[in-house]
Structure formats: C-alpha cells, structure tokens
C-alpha cells in the first residue's frame, strides 16, 4: 500500500529526512517512532501529496506521490498534527465541506455516518471553536475517515489528550487498522508498542530500526531485568548480591528496592532469594521487569554514529523529553 | 470546475457568518447614502446642476478600493494561520482550483454588496426629470464589476503570501492606494514623454475606470486591462501557493 524508496527532503541546507525506505502492507498499522524533529511529519506530508520530496520515490496504493498526486490524495486520509479545523464552522458543515471536496455521493449520509462513528452526534451542530481538545481530535479523525480511504496517515493522533481519551483513540486506531492501512507517528513509545503491528524507529531523518514491537524488544533483551524489594534497610545488600554468579548491573533505585539484570541463559533467581533471606533481609517481592521499548529506543538512537552534517545536537535533548514522557 | 464552486460557495457563506461582512456593507452604503443626499441637496439649491450616475459611481469605486482589502485579506492568509491550508493542499483539489475558488467567493460577495447600490440609480431616475441617462449606468456598473474582479484578484494573490491576515490587509491596502491614487500624480510629475511613463500610466487603475467606463463608453482596452490584471493575479497566486509546498 505504501512504498518508499530513497526518500530525501532538504529544507535549504538542512536535511530533514535522508534516504528513507520502507513498505506498509494492506491492513497493517505501521508506527513511525522518533523524537520531535526526527522527520516524521515531513515524511507524512510527502506521502499525502502535500509537498514533493527532494529525491527518491514514494508510492501510495500504486500511485506516485509526485506524478499522480491527485490520485494519491483521493486515497489517503490525513490528520495533520496541527489539527486544521475551521473554528467558525459547525462540525457538520466542516465535515460536509471536506466530503464535498472529495466529491462523495450521498454526502449527508456519509457525514452522519462518520459523526456517529466518532460519537459526535451531540455536537454535530456546535461550532468547532467551542469544542474541547479531545472532541477536536475526533473531528480531525472524522475528516480523515470521511471518504473511507485506503490509507490513513495520522500525525501524532494522541497528542494533547487526557489518558481516557488516549485509550479511546488507540482503541479506535486498532479498529481502523482492520480495514485500512494506517501509518501513525508518535514519540510515545508505549503507544507504538500497544497499537502498531510494526514500528519504524527514525532519528535525525534516518531509519534506525524496523521491526515488530515484540522483536525490537527482544533484540536487545538477551538479558532480563529483575526488581526486588526488601523490608527496611537494604544497606549492604548490593555487595551480597554481587557475589552471586549470573547477575549483573545491580543498582539501588530506592532504599529497599534493587534492580539487576540476569545474564542470558542463566537463572540465578532461586539463589538470589536464598542469599537475601540467609543474609537476614526480609524479602518482600521479586519480579521480572521487561525491558521496555523506551530502553530499546534510547539504546538504538544512542548507538547512532554522530552526524557531521547536523552540528546542533538536538536528539540528546529530545531523548530526555521522550524518556520523561514515556514512563 | 466543481471544486472551484465548492470552495467559492463556502467562502461566500462564511462572509455572512461573521460581522465583518455586515460592517463592510453598512459602511459602504452609509457613505454612499451621505454623498447621494448631499448631492441632492446641492441640486435643490443650484438650478443648473443635474445629478447623474457619477454622484454615486465615483464614491462607490473609491470605497471599493478601500474595503476590498478587508474582504480578501482572510482568503488564504487565514488558512495559513490556522494550518487549514494543509487540509486543502492534501485534498484532491488542484492549486489553481483553490486560488480561483477563493477569488470567486470574494468576488461574488463584493458583487452582492454592489448589487444593493442599484437602489441609488433607481431613486435618481425617479427624482430627475425626465429620468437619467441609462448608458453611463450600464457601462459604469460594468466598470465596477471589472474593477472588483481585478481588486479581488490582487487581494487573493497578496493574501497567499502571508500567514498573518493583518499583514496581508495592510499590504493589500498599500498596493491599492498606490495603483488608484499615487500613480496619477507620478505620471503628472514625470511629464508626457517616454515609454516608461506609458507603462506607469497604463497601470493606473483609476484612469482605466474614469476615462471611459465612467462616462458611458465601454472601452475594449480598459476591459482587457482589468481582465488581464485579474488573470495575472490569479496565476501569481497559484504560483505562490505551489511555492508554499516546497517550504
């Protein structure tokens, strides 16, 4: 459904995306993951015919985004990150305008249908300026869905929503993914993990990794992390654990809470439990923690060789942001 | 063609959902009404003076030059400010359809306001014995329509350059004032000779209106002038929208 080869876009001297190549199959939810400024929006804008690439080729549903731009635009539903809505139109009029521009038949039925799908019936005749952020997000999504497109491109669909709304939108995207090919961008890693069949990690305009969320996680988790909780003071416990074979990277998170990694292929947990008890500590809890996509992401983007062509070192700052938002 | 009409009719309707449209119509008709009344007063006291269409056509043309920026400034600059331009540029609509649709919406709105001013010649026809000369009414209104087309065209083109409607407004007003008032004194100061002066004289917006159309003569040259300004503006507007895609 989406085919991208050697896609490159320059803004003046700044290279926003560099030689991207990826595919998306029909009925797939493809996540586009990266820090702010990584090139996600640029790629999406090229794919929906908003701007031409500097180099490379991109096809949507078999149509070239430059030479057959109108055909592409007919088949793509696009929700930009900025949520472009006309505040002085009602929800119904706005959606009708969008449907008219796409020359749909039975426009009113189509609009009513999408309003129902997005649970906007109560607000159909409200002015968009009076809607809350969450409702606007739904109107934006309704606009992208109105012509039942083959490909849905959603730029940061959950940004600025409260947790309940985020869950709602994610459920909706999963549902849409059954009938449409969905390309969504996000800088929240757990979102990609929950929603997408496949994730493309992009940093500094380059693809760092492409895989399913599970496999990406597994790729860097030959080791497992285990957290233990003991009652009272845990002074000296790190030294005790240090002597046990098969564990590494011991760290104290809080007093009484220690995390360590088990080395691949080893099971030191029974030994750890015995040692803790015999050393006189009260073992309250011991459980494995999966290495999250956050860690994978940070590891992947950190391993990237530095780019001589982009002197401003923005990704480091962005990673911090991602870290704090993701957890 | 269908897209042009869809975009134009949305723009047209939108004017009436904001107070701007009513304010523009109110101010225009009020000013014209005052001029009209004063001219009738003068005619009542000066036996030799018979008011004709010029008593409202001249202020109408001048007022249009001043209010058109308020009509056109929003058309594309507002889309850019709201980001909704992204929506239109990713909809299956050609760039020229977008620009012409915007132009048509603004143009039709101005024509609606102009249509109301028909009451002035109708009243005048009743008041003046034996009725007013019909020729200047028809040619004058053709001139006004052509003028509106060209002004809205320039307005749309300038609007496409800005993402701030107020900046677009001020620029449009400046350009109009230049074309309507300032070019005339320039040609007078520079004297009669030379080809450069001919070009400047040719660009003089008010001259093309007042020289012939205003006096009851439908001149082909003036008609072509206004139509080509409209076409050129819409072409440049389209180029500007297309250039916007590359940034």
Interface residues (C-beta under 8 A of the other chain):
Chain A: X11 X45 X48 X49 X50 X51 X52 X70 X73 X74 X76 X78 X80 X82 X83 X84 X85 X86 X87 X88 X89 X97 X98 X100 X101 X102 X103 X143
Chain B: X2 X3 X6 X7 X10 X14 X17 X18 X82 X83 X84 X85 X86 X87 X88 X89 X90 X91 X92 X93 X94 X245 X246 X247
